[in-house]
Amino acid sequence: ARVREAERLLQLGADVSDQVRLIQVREAHTRAFESYVPKPLDAPVLLLRANSESDRCHYTDQLGWEGLTPAGITVRTISGTHLEIFKEPHLSVLVKQLAESISTLP
C-alpha cells in the first residue's frame, strides 16, 4: 500500500523521498528479520509481551523463544499492543514488571 501511494504521489509530481525512505527501512527490517537465526542462550529469559495482537501476525505464547534457553522463560503480560506498551498507562505496568524482575536477580 505504501509503495502504491508513493507511486501515485510521484506521478502527481510530489516529493516522495520520505515515503520511499520508510519503504526502504521497512524492507531492510524484513530482510534482517528473515535472515536472523537466534543462538541458544544459557540464561533465564524474561519476556514482557503485549496482550493484544498487532501487525496481524500470530505468534506462540513465548514469541519464538521456546527451545532457545534451557534455563526457562518467564512470560509477563502487559496490557495493550506491541507499540502501546511504551505509552501510558501501559508503560507504568511494563516498568513495574521489569523492576520487580530485576529486584529478584541474585
Residue pairs with C-beta under 8 A, 6 or more apart in sequence:
2 19
2 22
2 23
2 26
3 23
5 19
6 16
6 19
6 20
6 23
9 16
9 19
10 16
38 64
38 68
39 68
40 68
40 69
40 70
41 68
41 69
41 71
42 69
42 70
42 71
43 69
43 71
44 69
44 71
44 72
44 73
44 74
45 65
45 68
45 69
45 71
45 72
45 73
45 74
46 73
46 74
46 76
46 98
46 101
47 62
47 63
47 65
47 73
47 74
47 75
47 76
48 76
48 78
48 85
48 94
48 97
48 98
49 61
49 63
49 75
49 76
49 77
49 78
50 77
50 78
50 79
50 80
50 81
50 82
50 84
50 85
50 90
51 77
51 78
51 79
51 80
52 79
52 80
52 81
52 84
53 81
54 81
54 82
54 83
55 82
60 66
61 75
62 73
62 75
65 73
66 73
74 101
76 97
76 101
78 85
78 90
78 93
78 94
78 97
79 85
79 89
79 90
79 93
80 87
80 90
84 90
85 91
85 93
85 94
86 94
